[in-house]
Structures are given as C-alpha cells and as structure tokens.
Amino acid sequence: MKRNLLISVLVLFALVSTAQDAKVILQKSYDKCQSVQNGYYEMTKYMKFMSNIKDTFETSFNCYFKKLKDDSIYSSAFHYKAFYKGEYTNDVMYTGDDFVRIMPKDSSAMIMAKSQWAKEIESYKHNYTFYVPLTNQKSSVLKHDSDFVDTNQIFRYIGEEKVNGFSSYHIRVNINPENDSTEMMKNLRIEFNYWINKDDFIPVQYTIEYDILMNNDSMYQYEKYVLHKYEINNLKDEKILTLKSIPDFYKTKDYVPYKSPDPLPKDTIAPGWELFSLTDEKISLNDLKGQLVLIDFFYKSCYPCMQALPALQALHDKYKSKGLRVIGIDPYDKKESGIAAFLGKRGVTYTVLLGGKDAAKDYRVSGYPTMYLIDRKGKIIFIQVGYGKGVEDTLEEIIKKNL
C-alpha cells in the first residue's frame, strides 16, 4: 500500500513538474519575444482550411520589421516579400504612415496613405500573414502570465526535438473550449504546439489545430508556421521600411477604393444560365419556367453561407410541393473537393449547381451569400445580400404571396 502511494505521489509530482517546466519555458520565450524590437525573418505558413478535405496551402515570406509604439493599425512597421509555390508574387509594406502593395508582374506600387485610408487599411489586415511572436506587441500566440492559471488550458512538456536545424523544447497546450449551446459552430478541440529554440528561447515553429462541429459535421483546421532563419535587434538599414525601398522604375499610384457592383434591381428579367448539378444533370433557368425560383449563390468556406443552409432547406421542405424551387449555385467549389458529402452532412436536399462563375457575374454577385427570388414569369422580385436573423421570415412572407 505504501509503495503504491509513493508511486502515485511520484507520478503526480512528475506531472506537476512537467507542466510547470512547460510554463517556465513558455514564459521565458514570451519574455524573449517581448524584448525583440526589430529584425528579419524567413518563414513558411501551411494552412488547411476546415472546409477543405485535403489541400494544404503553402506560402513563404521574407520579412523586415520594426515594432511601433501605440500604432493604431499594426504592431510593427514591416516590409515583406511573399512567395506562392516558389514564385515571388508581391511585396507588402507598412511604414507607419503608408500601406503599400508592390506588384512585380506589372512593376507597380499601390500606396494607401494612413491619414486618408486608415479604416480601409484596418479592414484588410486579415489578408496579411506575419510571424506574430516576433512582430506583434503582445507576442501572440505565445501563452504567458494569466494563461497559466486558466483551468481550461492544459500545459505539457513533450521533450527536446530538432526542428529546422534548431535544438528545441516542444511544448503542447490543449484548450478545453467553452461553447454556447446556441452556436451553429462549436470548437471540440483547440491545440497549440510550440518548438522553442533552446539557445535563445525564440519559438522557431508553432502549430494551431482545431476540431470543429458544424451542422452535425466534424471538421478539422490546421495552421503551421515555420521559422527558417531570423536575426533580431539588428536592423542595419531602416530604408527597407520606407517608400524609398520601392524601385525607381516602378509606377506608383494612389489607392482608389473598389466599388462593388449593385445587385440586379427588382423587376429585372433574371439572366439565364445552364449549369451541372452534383449528379451531373444539366439544368437551366429556362427549365424552371412557371415555378417560383429561389437562387442562393454560396460556397462552402463562407460561414454566413453555411448559416443560411438550414433556413433554405426548411423553405424547400415546406414549399417544394407548392411550386417553390430552391437552387444553390456554387461558383468556386469543385466536385472533387467533396462538396456533395459536405452538403449531405448538413441535410441539404435541394438542387445545387457547380461552376457558376459566369452566372455570379451576370447576377452582379459581390458578397456571399446572395439570394435572388424569381417569380413564375422570370422576373426578380426579391434580393438579399448576406445572411442574418430574420432573413428567412422576410423570404417566407414574399414566397407565400407569390406561390
């Protein structure tokens, strides 16, 4: 009995010690990253989106940066080159005063002055990728301080591993997610893995994994950030972070905001189309003459589109026998991407058509989902861009009046 008790105590001590070691290493890494003020790095990002069955997207970046104090948009001034499938695609730069996109294909640079376009620059932030433990003022996504007393976060020291030529500590953090019962999308598992350089405590790789349940379908999303090379607090030429770094022979132009086309107006005759269904049946708008047709332009990576599916299915079930035809048009997803299984798990039984890019253009679709209700004579009687609470109620009232 005493021996078993001793073993239990030793095991418990080992677990506590291991967790504590993980926290100590993470705190040291966080403190180190907080001390970084400027530098250069080369990294690769691997991304598998939850709506994609197999494809992992790989993009690489070479980035110079300098942290900014109290900047309203970015934590750092930066200038990076992006590479997709090994091809140099563009430069992105933020000086603190201007945001710049430099395009090598046509030797042009588009400049957005922060004094004039701050809101627009802010709205584009999610399109750009950084090695945030180094560039972000808060050194996210590193765990530290208050994270360690959060009982929903479990810390484990996995061991020492060689990563990208760096001898590293491997730390794993599992988060027990808290979900609202009313949410359509629920996180089942969130896991962070960090590989932290033993020599200087810089994280040289990290991953984020999610297991997600949405509409009774389990999905998986994965992000991996790999640091290949870095130099910190040794920025030799700050000109690289200014407009002077734009090559002289490049054409510079000021930003002109894009104006989305307005949807087709009510009372317009709906443009025709002919597309293939998930079962390879050719269907045209002309085939549906004499029926009330509800068209939903959507794609599977669009979260509001997924929110709309149950409401569209309910309308289909309720009114299909009375003359309503619900048609989903997906301009982006391919049949081999698993779209049929994806929709099947969500209980979608109305007709879905693929390859509708030209149709989306003809219908002036600039946001997703976009819905058009077409009466029995082929005239547009209702348009809805986006999806939110109450949309299905409005739709149902108009459907009942026109059946």
C-alpha positions as CSV (number, residue, x, y, z in Angstrom):
1,M,0.0,0.0,0.0
2,K,2.8,2.4,1.0
3,R,4.7,1.5,-2.2
4,N,1.6,2.2,-4.4
5,L,1.0,5.5,-2.5
6,L,4.7,6.5,-3.1
7,I,4.4,5.7,-6.8
8,S,1.2,7.8,-7.1
9,V,2.8,10.7,-5.3
10,L,5.9,10.5,-7.6
11,V,3.7,10.3,-10.7
12,L,1.7,13.3,-9.6
13,F,4.9,15.2,-8.8
14,A,6.2,14.4,-12.3
15,L,3.1,15.6,-13.9
16,V,3.1,18.9,-11.9
17,S,6.8,19.3,-12.6
18,T,6.4,18.7,-16.3
19,A,3.5,21.2,-16.5
20,Q,5.5,23.7,-14.6
21,D,8.5,23.2,-16.8
22,A,6.3,23.9,-19.8
23,K,5.1,27.1,-18.3
24,V,8.6,28.3,-17.3
25,I,9.8,27.7,-20.9
26,L,6.8,29.4,-22.4
27,Q,7.2,32.4,-20.1
28,K,10.9,32.7,-21.0
29,S,10.0,32.5,-24.7
30,Y,7.4,35.2,-24.2
31,D,9.8,37.5,-22.4
32,K,12.4,37.0,-25.1
33,C,9.9,37.9,-27.8
34,Q,8.9,40.9,-25.9
35,S,12.5,42.1,-25.9
36,V,12.6,42.0,-29.7
37,Q,12.3,45.4,-31.3
38,N,13.3,44.8,-34.9
39,G,14.7,42.2,-37.2
40,Y,14.4,40.0,-40.2
41,Y,13.0,36.5,-40.7
42,E,12.2,33.9,-43.3
43,M,9.1,31.7,-42.7
44,T,6.7,29.4,-44.3
45,K,3.0,29.1,-43.5
46,Y,1.0,25.9,-44.1
47,M,-2.8,26.2,-43.9
48,K,-5.5,23.6,-44.2
49,F,-9.0,25.2,-44.0
50,M,-11.8,23.4,-42.3
51,S,-14.0,23.3,-45.4
52,N,-11.2,21.7,-47.5
53,I,-10.8,18.0,-47.3
54,K,-7.2,17.5,-48.3
55,D,-5.5,20.6,-49.8
56,T,-2.9,22.3,-47.6
57,F,-1.8,25.8,-48.9
58,E,1.8,26.8,-48.5
59,T,3.1,30.4,-48.6
60,S,6.5,31.7,-47.8
61,F,7.6,35.2,-46.6
62,N,10.8,37.1,-46.1
63,C,10.1,40.0,-43.7
64,Y,11.9,43.0,-42.2
65,F,10.1,44.6,-39.3
66,K,10.4,47.2,-36.5
67,K,7.9,47.4,-33.7
68,L,5.8,50.6,-33.4
69,K,4.7,52.1,-30.2
70,D,0.9,52.8,-29.9
71,D,0.2,52.5,-33.7
72,S,-3.5,52.3,-34.3
73,I,-3.3,49.6,-37.0
74,Y,-0.2,47.4,-36.9
75,S,2.1,46.5,-34.1
76,S,5.1,46.8,-36.4
77,A,6.3,48.6,-39.5
78,F,7.2,45.9,-42.0
79,H,8.2,45.1,-45.5
80,Y,7.8,41.5,-46.7
81,K,8.1,39.6,-49.9
82,A,5.6,36.8,-50.5
83,F,6.1,33.6,-52.4
84,Y,3.5,31.1,-53.5
85,K,4.6,27.7,-54.8
86,G,8.1,29.1,-55.0
87,E,7.0,32.1,-57.2
88,Y,7.6,35.6,-56.0
89,T,4.2,37.2,-56.0
90,N,4.3,40.6,-54.3
91,D,5.7,42.9,-51.6
92,V,3.6,44.3,-48.8
93,M,4.9,47.2,-46.7
94,Y,3.6,49.4,-43.9
95,T,5.7,52.4,-42.8
96,G,3.5,53.7,-40.0
97,D,2.3,56.4,-42.4
98,D,1.5,54.4,-45.6
99,F,0.4,51.0,-46.6
100,V,1.9,49.7,-49.9
101,R,1.4,46.8,-52.2
102,I,4.2,46.3,-54.7
103,M,3.4,44.1,-57.7
104,P,6.4,42.7,-59.6
105,K,4.4,41.4,-62.5
106,D,3.5,44.9,-63.8
107,S,6.2,46.9,-61.9
108,S,3.6,48.9,-60.0
109,A,3.1,50.0,-56.3
110,M,-0.3,51.0,-54.9
111,I,0.0,53.4,-51.9
112,M,-2.6,53.9,-49.2
113,A,-2.0,57.0,-47.0
114,K,-2.9,56.2,-43.4
115,S,-4.2,59.7,-42.9
116,Q,-6.8,59.1,-45.6
117,W,-7.5,55.4,-45.6
118,A,-6.9,54.1,-42.0
119,K,-10.3,52.3,-41.9
120,E,-9.6,50.5,-45.2
121,I,-6.1,49.5,-44.2
122,E,-7.5,48.1,-40.9
123,S,-10.2,46.2,-42.8
124,Y,-7.5,44.4,-45.0
125,K,-5.4,43.3,-42.0
126,H,-6.7,39.7,-42.0
127,N,-5.3,39.2,-45.5
128,Y,-1.7,39.5,-44.4
129,T,0.5,37.0,-42.6
130,F,3.3,37.5,-40.1
131,Y,5.4,35.5,-37.6
132,V,3.4,37.2,-34.8
133,P,5.5,36.1,-31.8
134,L,8.2,38.4,-33.2
135,T,6.2,41.2,-34.8
136,N,3.2,41.5,-32.5
137,Q,3.4,43.8,-29.5
138,K,1.7,41.1,-27.4
139,S,3.9,38.3,-28.9
140,S,0.8,36.3,-29.6
141,V,0.1,33.4,-30.0
142,L,2.5,32.6,-27.1
143,K,1.0,31.7,-23.8
144,H,2.1,33.6,-20.7
145,D,1.1,35.0,-17.3
146,S,-2.7,34.7,-16.8
147,D,-2.9,31.8,-19.2
148,F,-1.1,29.7,-16.7
149,V,-3.9,30.0,-14.1
150,D,-6.7,29.3,-16.6
151,T,-8.0,25.9,-15.7
152,N,-9.3,25.3,-19.3
153,Q,-5.7,25.3,-20.5
154,I,-3.5,22.2,-20.1
155,F,0.3,22.5,-20.5
156,R,2.6,19.6,-21.3
157,Y,6.3,19.5,-21.9
158,I,6.7,16.9,-24.7
159,G,10.5,16.8,-24.9
160,E,13.5,18.0,-26.9
161,E,13.4,17.9,-30.7
162,K,15.4,19.1,-33.6
163,V,13.3,21.4,-35.8
164,N,14.6,23.2,-38.9
165,G,18.2,22.7,-37.6
166,F,17.4,24.2,-34.2
167,S,17.5,22.2,-31.0
168,S,14.2,22.9,-29.4
169,Y,11.8,22.4,-26.5
170,H,8.5,21.0,-27.6
171,I,5.5,22.4,-25.6
172,R,1.9,21.4,-26.1
173,V,-1.1,23.4,-24.9
174,N,-4.6,21.9,-25.1
175,I,-7.6,24.2,-24.5
176,N,-11.0,22.8,-23.4
177,P,-13.3,25.1,-25.3
178,E,-16.4,26.6,-23.8
179,N,-19.3,26.7,-26.3
180,D,-22.6,28.4,-26.3
181,S,-25.4,25.9,-26.9
182,T,-27.0,28.2,-29.4
183,E,-23.9,28.5,-31.6
184,M,-24.0,26.7,-35.0
185,M,-20.2,26.1,-35.0
186,K,-18.7,24.5,-31.9
187,N,-15.0,24.0,-31.1
188,L,-14.4,20.5,-29.9
189,R,-10.6,20.8,-29.5
190,I,-8.0,23.5,-29.7
191,E,-4.4,22.6,-29.6
192,F,-1.2,24.7,-29.8
193,N,2.3,23.2,-30.2
194,Y,5.4,25.3,-29.8
195,W,9.0,24.4,-30.7
196,I,11.3,26.8,-28.8
197,N,15.0,27.3,-29.5
198,K,17.0,26.0,-26.5
199,D,19.7,28.6,-27.2
200,D,17.7,31.8,-27.1
201,F,14.1,30.8,-26.4
202,I,12.7,32.1,-29.7
203,P,9.8,29.9,-30.9
204,V,11.1,28.5,-34.3
205,Q,7.8,26.7,-35.1
206,Y,4.3,26.6,-33.9
207,T,1.0,25.0,-34.9
208,I,-2.7,25.6,-34.2
209,E,-5.2,22.8,-34.6
210,Y,-9.0,22.9,-34.3
211,D,-11.6,20.1,-34.3
212,I,-14.9,21.8,-35.1
213,L,-18.5,20.6,-35.2
214,M,-20.9,22.5,-37.5
215,N,-24.3,21.3,-38.5
216,N,-23.5,17.8,-37.3
217,D,-20.4,17.7,-39.5
218,S,-17.0,17.3,-37.8
219,M,-14.2,19.3,-39.5
220,Y,-10.5,19.9,-38.9
221,Q,-8.4,23.1,-39.4
222,Y,-4.7,23.3,-39.2
223,E,-2.1,26.1,-39.3
224,K,1.7,25.6,-39.2
225,Y,4.3,28.4,-39.0
226,V,7.9,27.5,-39.7
227,L,10.8,29.9,-39.0
228,H,13.7,29.1,-41.2
229,K,16.0,32.0,-40.5
230,Y,16.0,35.0,-38.2
231,E,18.0,38.0,-37.0
232,I,16.7,40.1,-34.1
233,N,17.5,43.6,-32.9
234,N,20.0,44.1,-35.7
235,L,18.2,46.0,-38.4
236,K,21.1,47.5,-40.4
237,D,19.1,49.6,-43.0
238,E,15.8,51.1,-42.0
239,K,15.4,52.4,-45.5
240,I,13.8,49.0,-46.3
241,L,10.8,50.1,-44.2
242,T,10.2,53.3,-46.1
243,L,8.9,54.3,-49.5
244,K,12.5,54.7,-50.7
245,S,12.7,50.9,-50.9
246,I,10.3,50.9,-53.9
247,P,12.4,50.5,-57.0
248,D,12.7,53.8,-59.1
249,F,11.4,52.2,-62.2
250,Y,8.1,51.1,-60.6
251,K,5.0,53.1,-61.3
252,T,3.4,54.3,-58.1
253,K,-0.3,55.0,-57.9
254,D,-2.6,56.2,-55.1
255,Y,-5.3,53.9,-53.8
256,V,-8.7,54.1,-55.4
257,P,-11.4,52.2,-53.5
258,Y,-13.2,49.4,-55.3
259,K,-16.9,50.0,-55.7
260,S,-18.9,46.7,-55.6
261,P,-21.5,46.5,-58.3
262,D,-25.1,46.9,-57.2
263,P,-27.1,43.7,-57.4
264,L,-29.6,43.4,-60.2
265,P,-32.6,45.6,-59.4
266,K,-36.1,44.3,-58.7
267,D,-38.3,43.8,-61.7
268,T,-35.3,42.8,-63.9
269,I,-35.7,39.7,-66.0
270,A,-33.4,37.2,-64.4
271,P,-30.4,36.3,-66.7
272,G,-30.4,32.8,-68.0
273,W,-27.8,30.1,-67.1
274,E,-27.2,26.4,-67.8
275,L,-25.1,24.5,-65.2
276,F,-24.4,21.0,-64.0
277,S,-25.8,19.6,-60.7
278,L,-23.9,17.5,-58.2
279,T,-25.2,14.4,-60.0
280,D,-24.1,15.8,-63.4
281,E,-27.6,16.7,-64.5
282,K,-27.7,19.7,-66.8
283,I,-30.2,22.3,-65.5
284,S,-31.0,25.7,-67.0
285,L,-33.1,28.5,-65.6
286,N,-35.3,28.0,-68.7
287,D,-36.1,24.5,-67.4
288,L,-37.7,26.1,-64.3
289,K,-40.2,28.3,-66.2
290,G,-43.5,28.7,-64.4
291,Q,-42.0,28.0,-61.0
292,L,-41.0,30.3,-58.2
293,V,-37.2,30.1,-58.0
294,L,-35.0,31.0,-55.1
295,I,-31.4,31.1,-56.1
296,D,-28.7,31.1,-53.4
297,F,-25.1,32.0,-54.5
298,F,-22.8,30.4,-51.9
299,Y,-19.6,28.5,-51.4
300,K,-18.6,26.1,-48.6
301,S,-15.8,28.2,-46.9
302,C,-18.3,31.1,-46.4
303,Y,-19.5,31.0,-42.8
304,P,-22.7,33.1,-43.4
305,C,-23.5,30.8,-46.3
306,M,-23.4,27.8,-44.0
307,Q,-25.6,29.6,-41.5
308,A,-28.2,30.1,-44.3
309,L,-28.4,26.5,-45.3
310,P,-30.8,25.2,-42.6
311,A,-33.2,28.1,-43.4
312,L,-33.1,27.4,-47.2
313,Q,-33.6,23.7,-46.6
314,A,-36.6,24.5,-44.4
315,L,-38.2,26.7,-47.1
316,H,-37.5,23.9,-49.7
317,D,-39.2,21.3,-47.5
318,K,-42.2,23.5,-46.7
319,Y,-42.9,24.8,-50.2
320,K,-41.5,22.5,-52.8
321,S,-44.9,20.8,-53.3
322,K,-46.5,24.2,-53.8
323,G,-44.2,25.3,-56.6
324,L,-41.0,26.7,-55.0
325,R,-37.7,25.6,-56.4
326,V,-34.6,26.3,-54.3
327,I,-31.3,26.3,-56.3
328,G,-27.9,26.7,-54.8
329,I,-25.2,27.9,-57.2
330,D,-21.6,27.4,-56.1
331,P,-19.1,29.3,-58.3
332,Y,-16.0,28.1,-56.6
333,D,-16.0,24.5,-55.2
334,K,-15.2,21.6,-57.5
335,K,-17.0,18.3,-57.4
336,E,-13.8,16.5,-56.3
337,S,-13.5,18.8,-53.2
338,G,-16.2,16.7,-51.5
339,I,-18.9,19.3,-51.8
340,A,-21.6,16.7,-52.2
341,A,-20.7,14.9,-48.9
342,F,-20.2,18.3,-47.2
343,L,-23.8,19.3,-48.1
344,G,-25.2,15.9,-47.4
345,K,-24.0,16.0,-43.8
346,R,-25.9,19.3,-43.5
347,G,-29.1,17.7,-44.7
348,V,-29.2,19.8,-48.0
349,T,-31.6,18.0,-50.4
350,Y,-32.4,20.9,-52.8
351,T,-30.6,21.2,-56.1
352,V,-27.0,22.5,-56.0
353,L,-25.2,23.5,-59.2
354,L,-21.5,24.0,-59.7
355,G,-19.3,26.1,-62.0
356,G,-21.4,29.3,-61.7
357,K,-18.7,32.0,-62.0
358,D,-20.3,33.5,-65.2
359,A,-23.8,33.3,-63.6
360,A,-22.4,35.1,-60.5
361,K,-21.0,37.8,-62.7
362,D,-24.3,38.1,-64.6
363,Y,-26.2,38.5,-61.4
364,R,-23.6,41.0,-60.1
365,V,-22.7,38.9,-57.0
366,S,-20.1,40.8,-54.9
367,G,-20.8,39.2,-51.5
368,Y,-21.9,35.8,-50.2
369,P,-24.4,34.6,-49.8
370,T,-26.5,36.5,-52.3
371,M,-30.1,35.4,-52.9
372,Y,-32.5,36.2,-55.7
373,L,-36.2,35.3,-55.7
374,I,-37.5,35.0,-59.3
375,D,-41.3,34.8,-59.9
376,R,-43.1,32.5,-62.3
377,K,-42.6,34.9,-65.2
378,G,-38.8,35.0,-64.7
379,K,-38.7,38.5,-63.0
380,I,-36.6,39.2,-59.9
381,I,-38.9,40.1,-57.0
382,F,-36.5,40.0,-54.0
383,I,-32.7,40.4,-53.5
384,Q,-30.8,39.6,-50.3
385,V,-27.0,40.1,-49.9
386,G,-25.6,38.4,-46.8
387,Y,-27.5,36.5,-44.1
388,G,-28.7,37.4,-40.7
389,K,-31.6,36.9,-38.3
390,G,-35.0,37.4,-39.8
391,V,-34.0,36.9,-43.5
392,E,-35.9,33.6,-43.7
393,D,-39.0,35.3,-42.3
394,T,-38.9,38.0,-44.9
395,L,-38.3,35.5,-47.6
396,E,-41.2,33.3,-46.5
397,E,-43.7,36.1,-46.5
398,I,-42.8,37.0,-50.1
399,I,-42.8,33.3,-51.1
400,K,-46.3,32.8,-49.7
401,K,-47.6,35.8,-51.6
402,N,-46.2,34.6,-54.9
403,L,-47.0,30.9,-54.9
